[in-house]
Amino acid sequence: MAKLVGVKVEVFSIGFGKKLVCKKFGETEWCLSAVPLGGYVQMKGQDDSNPYVKSDDPDSYNAKSPWQRILILLGGPGFNFLLAFLIYLFIAFTGWTKLAPVVGQTIPNTPAAKVLKKGDKIIEINGVKIRSWDDISPLVQKYSVLHMEILRNGRIFNITLKPKVETAKNVFNEEVKRKIVGIVPSGDIIKVHYGVLEAFKVAWDKFVSDSTLIVKGVQKLITGAVGLNTLSGPIGIVDITAKVASYGWQPLLLLAALLSVNLGVLNLLPIPALDGGHIMFNLYEAVFRREVSEEIMVKLTIGGWIILGSLMLIGVYNDLHRLIGG
């Protein structure tokens, strides 16, 4: 994106810290660096570690208009989002591994206990075809009465049940009211294949769902609804990646997509030193026709690094505490 608007890219590095291997192509030095926690693009006239670094040359970052700089800054998060979407699209095309819509057991004293049995395959709910277990919950939440078509011992049955409302825990460990029918999946695994247009819709819906989840998570951290003890850092990412990898390539790809969405969302936070902070500064300049004062920018950038460093330390502490304490 920098090259697109005529900014000289001095370094493209995978990893941070000491440069281990570098090769120059054109005007850009392409490097592998020692600390494998992401990477960076170093543009002429822009340095997050030293806000005083500037250049007025025509091919420098500072010489470009605020809107051109914003375009550059959106490049990183934008490609994080694009990568996640392409992963979801690839999985949708090749076959998405999901739980089969087969009842493993019913929970006593629930609506399903009276009408459903172990081994029942749910074919349709209120006219909607059921392809996997994931399709069931949204329909349970949507309707007050469920007209279900099921396959039992080779025969089709039509049943009706009313979900009941219970208190449950959501992904943020908060108590919420949810409709339930009282069924547990059998654990059978199937592959769901999608047509071209359907695959794009499925990939987009999954991308939106993951993005929304992460935005809500950040919001709850800021408001205190979710504690800092839920944060995780690099050690936690390595640990969960190793565990997920044991389940096969598809769960690993899905985790990679989730991490990519996570990185894109977090990078857009209005914290100086992140892309979102720089976008905030450039929006100020575009609206008020003047730059943020150098003194304020330096102070805010230092404050941003302190916030990021603190969050990283909390994440590492939490990771170690989980690993040591089980």
Phi, psi and omega in degrees: 000325177296313180297326182300325180257013172086026177264135178287127176261114185278318182221136167241116185235135167266116187096166180242175174081212184298132179283124182268314181223129179224145176218131183264125174238118184066231181263001186249135175266119181261124191227153163251126183246168195290324186262107188277057180241065181098220181181187182203160171243120179261114181260152178299125177085013179217126182211112182299328184281346180215092183298344180284343182289119179214160177212140179259007178298149183301334181262019180262159179300319184292336183282348183275158180291159178305322182290325176293320178295321178297320177301317178298314183294331177283346182300313182298300177301323181300318180283334170300314180294319181296317179301314180300314180299318181294325176296313179298321180294318179299315180294322178296323179288321186273348180114115184271120179285122184219169174284137178291149180281056183243131183286125176271322175195161174251150181269132181303149177061034174235164181304323183290334184300333183275335190234342182251154180229160176303133179095350177295132175258124181274118185263321186207144174228121180049042176084357180261125179293135181257118182258330179211171181299329180300334184285344189283309187304313179302325180286325176298319180288332186280321189250148177272339176229133181248122173260108189249140171251124184233156175251120182227118179052041176082001181241146179270132176234147173248125181230160177231135175214157179250120176298152175245153183268130177225162175274129180223172178260134176270187184294341178265011179065026177263148177280127179224158176272126180223149173280139176225156172248338175094044177236151179237137182294155180285339183094357177295139183253137177227166173247126180257123179256144183237149173288174187301304182295320180295323180297319178297318180295316180298316180297318180294316180299319179293319178298313180297319181298313180293318179298316180298318179301315183289319177299316178297321179299315178297316179301318182288329175295317182294319183279349180088003178294331176239134185282160178295344178291352178272350180292150175227157181235202184301321181296318179296323179296316178297317181298311183290328178297317179298319180292316181294323182301332181291345180268355177119177187289327184291312175301326179293319177296320179296323176294318179300319179295317180297317178296324179293317176298316179303313181297318179297315180295312182296325180292340180269358176298141183284054178254122177307142186093342171261164179302322179298323177294317178294322177298320178299315179298318182289326175296320177301313181296320181293323183280314187263000176061027175207152181283154169296138182302144184302321181296315179294319181297318179297315180296317180294322179295317177298318177299321177297317178296323178296316179299311182296318179297319179296316179297321178296317180296319178298317179299315180295318178300314179299318179300312181296320180297318179294317183291318182285319184271357180076000000 
